[in-house]
């Protein structure tokens, strides 16, 4: 059941919205190339590093044959595109990336 939410609550939450970028990584035909495991490990190392530095606020690998993962990034879309274009899996043709502008609400978090 959905809790009752007032118009005032909606407006108050909307007023706190901050800009973020959503990076959507999809598997590409190069996924099965020779050496793919090593390239993917470097991709994972880089993504965890970006998370540790705060450039990625939320990192979500996706268990799918289509979508590889999503990341909520704290940089503007152009900065996110630049960062993700240098990703090892993107450079190797194992993944493609789409970056979308989005907003989020400070304090939102995944449940522990």
N, C-alpha and C positions, 0 to 999 in steps of 0.2 A: 504494500500500500504506500502511496506517495504522501508524505506529510504535507499539511497545508502550508503554503508559502505566500506571504503577503507581497503586494506590489512594492512596499517599502523595503522588504528584505531583498528583493531582486535588484532594486535600484542601489541599495547599499553595497551589495556584492559587486555589481557592475562597476561601481565607482572605484573599486580596489584593483580592477583588472590591469595587468601589466603585459607589455608585448614580449613575446617569445617567438621562437621558430620551431617548427615541427619537421624533423628530418625523417622521411620514410624511405627505408632501404629495401629494395626488392632484389631477389636473386636474378641473375642474368645467365645467359647461355655458357659463359666461361666458368661457371661454378665448379664443373667437374674437371678442369684442366689439371695437367701435371703440376704438382707442387701446391695445390689449392689449400691443403691443410696448413702449411707453413704461412701462406699469405693470410688465411683467415685468423690464425693465431696473432699475427701482427695487427690485423684489424681490431681484434678483441683487446689487445694491449693498448692500442691507441684510443679506443672508445672508453676503456676504463680510466685511462689517463685524463681524457677530457672530462669525465665525470668527477674524478678526484680534484681537478683544478676548478670545478664549478662551471665549466663551459657547457656541460650537459647536466641539467637539473634532474631529469628522469631518464633512465636508460631501460628500455624494454626489448630484449631479444624476443622474437616471435617464432613460435614453433609451427612453421608453415613451409610448404614447398614454393610459395610465391613471395610472401613478405618475410624479409630477414630480420627486421627490427624497426623500432621507432625510437626517436630520442627527442625530448623537449630540450631545446638549446637556449641558453641565455644571451645569445648574440643575435643581431638582426639577420634577416633572411640572406642578405648578400654575404655577410660574414660566415653564416652557416654554409652557404653554397661553396664558398672558397675553401673552408675547412674540410668539407665532405668531399670535394673534388680531389683532394690529396689523400683520401683514405686508400689504404693498400688494396682492398677488395674492389673499390670503384676503379682505381687505376688499372687493375689487372683484368677488368671486364667481368668480374665475378658478381658484382652488384651494380645496380643503378640507384641513384638517389633523387628524390623529389623533396624540395624544401618549401614549406608553406608557412606564411605568417599566421600566428595565432595569438591568443591572449590566455593568460592563466591568472589564478588568484593566489596571492601570497598566503602561505600557511597550508595550502592543499598538500597532501602527502599520501603515499600508498600506505595501507594499513600494515602495521608491524606483525 
